[in-house]
Amino acid sequence: MKKQIAAATIIAAALLAGCGGGGGSTAPTTATVAGKVADGYLVNAVVFMDKNGNYQLDAGEPSAITNDKGEYTLTVDPADVGKYPIIARADANVTIDKDTNTAVAHSYIMSLPKESVTGTVSSNFVSPMSTQLREMMESGSYANMQDAMAGLRTRLGVTPGTNIMGDYIAGQNNTLHIAAQNMAQLMGAQSGLMFRNYSGANRLDVTRYRGMMGAIFSNMSAVRTGAQMPQMTSGMTSNISNITAGMPSQNMSSFTSGMSWGGSMMGR
């Protein structure tokens, strides 16, 4: 009888082990990163997780196209959430800006810093604001996202409690919406200087791109209102043209003290 009981016990233990301990669950093999892309909401924008930091969609990187509400969903490895930034690319004559219901005239790149990428449903809002914050974090001048967000709020002249990363369209924050529209306009106007042909592919010149973002950051008070946009555009074009194409990547802080359309330059 004892031998029978012992044998039964061994069999029961083996069955429990085969079932993952009787109550365990297998870790998920995929995670979802979802959100929206906006200057105004952008339709037919390319969104991807940039695993190698080159601002380009490469083989193996999760990607999606925004729908008619500017929404996207990426299916990613759970370990990659918060590890890599999200890139959104507006393509000339393809991507539609819902603010105007027309295709954008120039291509431009926006991003979401890796520190803000989460698996929370629809929380990953990619905009000119998140783009500026990503470059601020890449500069190494900010200890964390809270520090960077506080710095951008100060630049924009908005109240400390403003949700700088939030959906300013849904939240009806007209100040941020106008600033975002102006930033996108400046970014698009420099498209011809940002993209270069490498082995038949149109690729972003990262150093010139960061020079552009440094110029926008340095003149953020004017960007907020749109004052002197033609002067800012021409001044940025002149300054960015002086950055040698194809230079090794530099971060935005290399340019914030020396690139201006002619207004006063400010440090961080």
Helices and strands as residue ranges (DSSP letters): H 2-18, E 31-36, E 42-43, E 46-49, E 63-65, E 71-76, G 78-80, E 86-90, E 96-97, E 102-103, E 108-112, G 114-116, H 128-138, H 145-156, H 174-189, H 191-194, E 195-198, E 201-204, H 206-218, H 220-225, H 229-241, G 252-254
